Amino acid sequence: MNKKLIFACAIGSALEWFDYALYGTFAATLAKLFFPPSGSSSLMWTYLIFAFGFFSRPLGGIIFGHIGDKVSRKTALIISILTMAFPTFATGLLPTFQTIGIWAPILLAVIRLLQGIAIGGEFTGAMVYLVENSPAEKRGFFGCWSDFGSPFGVALGLLVSGILTSCLSVEDFESFGWRIPFLFGIVISLFGAYLRYGIADDEESSPKSTKDACLPIVETVKRYKKTITYIVFINAFGGSLFYMLVTYLHNYFKVFQMTTTKQALLVTSIVNAFITLAVPLGGILSDKFGRKKVMIICVVITLLCVYPAFYTLNVGLLYIHLFFEIVFGICLGVFWGGRAAFYTETFPYRLRCTAVAFAFGISHSVFAGTTPLVAEFLIEHTGSCYSLGCLIALFAILALYSLHKLEDRTAKNLT
């Protein structure tokens, strides 16, 4: 597998998470600009609109998964990354509440919904393509680069955020600075589409039965209902942990004045760096020891660290808490390193894009994408950060059960 193919697939994921990192780190600013002054409730509304971008993911998974399974993987990858560019760009052009009133948050919500449709099949399509074009003994390592794009995109978003907040005054940042990186996103997308146009097309080598089969989503739901459910819960663990670390806790530190904006950004950047570096390691470990075993170990370590992590947060031992966030980040990166191959190996070729995208879409729309919203709700109604730990622990237990129920097909022939 050549480096161009890996980069072409990873760049879409990087753009996706670049956008989400911007929205997450700018959440407090967006709450101020797009909603009337109403205290913490404006931040909750901002998180709700953040979740909107995930509600439409299952629909995007069905649409682009269908294209990938019935037409070709390459076609789906090109269309999805181009479709994803425009909502990101449009976010940077939106007028604020002060300018158009209630239409500002409505338009923001519509844009997030449209973007969710595009993202619904983009990330998983790249994941499937990489794994299918890898040697059997290295599917974990090559497949992991789709996930590597995720924290890399976050790192890019955090870097841009850090530069803007350092170079601009608060007034200038709220006036125009926050718009710049959203507008820049279209450059990344067009470059990614150019790279994907040059990758090999899978249409000629795909099984003939793929073209004659019934609708992939219909067969997926009929034959793989339980499998989809298990993958939803497995993926919910990684997604919820990620959004807790890089989105919610980042703003939690600022809102409760535990750190400055720059310190919160530094903490999030450090944790994200460990996630990024751990992803390739996870891919290698999954090839050597088996995907299922490695993923289970990561979930167990996370579960064991939940109480001490939130105890140290509760009593204000932030440096020790940062240590546990780094542990979470390493576990998450290693967990993600093997999941592309694990999910791809679970489904047959004719349904693979649809099944993986649909499972991801449900997982992110119902669980992962709503994590900041649920976390804010828990804090408002319990007043205890331990409730955040309970949320992570719940997803960890569901993931362990689901991993136990699925077969590990590491290095076996793809069906």
Steps between C-alpha positions, in 0.01 A plus 500: 500500500645838401516809718280702264210258551536516879517880496204527262283294734622660824453860385121474499502384859740782585263758347204353688669519838664833420149640475377329816808611693434858397136480602589334828776743601296799380185379678506774764553766231229356273259494794562868552467593133209283386268509801352770721681546834357232730782365713588133476188414298648665190795260526259207525322621185837521328571138595156400374580647158837322518301178544285588196801427281479141619123450477516491120796264486295180462335652192842591360621149575211352302553736204878480466515140617260415219722681248806319633336157487302535176721733291856515632695593811693768311185677380361516853827636636521782246135610528497488880810715553374763254159503667662539840693814400211739450334485844836567665557797269143625555549498878769764458257723309206483741361825644463503878199536729560872530459532122208269409364390837352150536594411141866484603473182714245353256739537207785364711290192582409446132866521399598242765227265377621527139856441606397193697355347184832545316708372788267203551670298228831681449700375796382140487538489122867592535537246780355217290702592192830498691435164666382334178817611320737379773682166537315272744778501760517884508135606478512648848802718426385626160138537606596707804603796284135588447478540878836679512339775295251561781733617778727658238206713386429586863866593549482728197181657634652553844816646345301748294287585805811558708658727240183706461436542873864598553524746214159664521328693773176357640305765307670423168467125552127528565460745213673309219780275630284195567382502138845461341563126561147404388555682173840333460337155519395513135868503394562173685192345342590592141852368550360176641263459203794550263698226675205260502441550130838335439449187711417163346133425432363181651206466258658247266625273777179502706289181511226489237240414766545849640333650195200265513434491873199667661537833676803466731326671794203260478720190503721648772208558735349158425814290539732694731271671752681363807844560353411861422380544859826367643712726279284798597585441867869434431528817299300698755774436756775652286287788374363601840845484661647710221237774523524501876876558482538747214165682504316495830784503753676767295205735557437368853841630609422845358139531615590407859812717479731214593744610228541783252396457139861446394562243777186308409612497137844373606350216706272396214790517253720279718229237538422509128871457417507176699186379322660575163827322577322198646286429191779343284619306806149362539494393136830312540393336827169390349683323216734326742272404790149518350262794477252380759755432773671838460170690496374321813819584690459868409141508621588325828784744578268792429235356730753455782619861467157666496461552875853634574481726193184675612597494867810705417287734288250541784763593760695725262813288451523603137851373430411153621173521311697584185696176551176301494379689193824397329435138600151531353650651185749216453230238557272676253771525233594133531130404503443699180810352339339160449136592450513572124615148426275348769184659357593440137579132561158453661284561190496355143617709205157565349373667820817624662486874430133522592523285813806672648372850415153427636639365829730801532215736422270360766781488755601861447150642469358329809802476730836654402376826348267566790774452763569874556125568522437213744808596702379860532157375604654272765715780643204740515274248676747315723767763558756217516772416251471136615193479278732546200702199615182293530418585138839374378475190719160414354631511143807297601282220644279493190812484279645208697179301467479573126864408434441172681211418265682566171747271322862611455590451133855639516695408183221271373385526138247774434162365394 
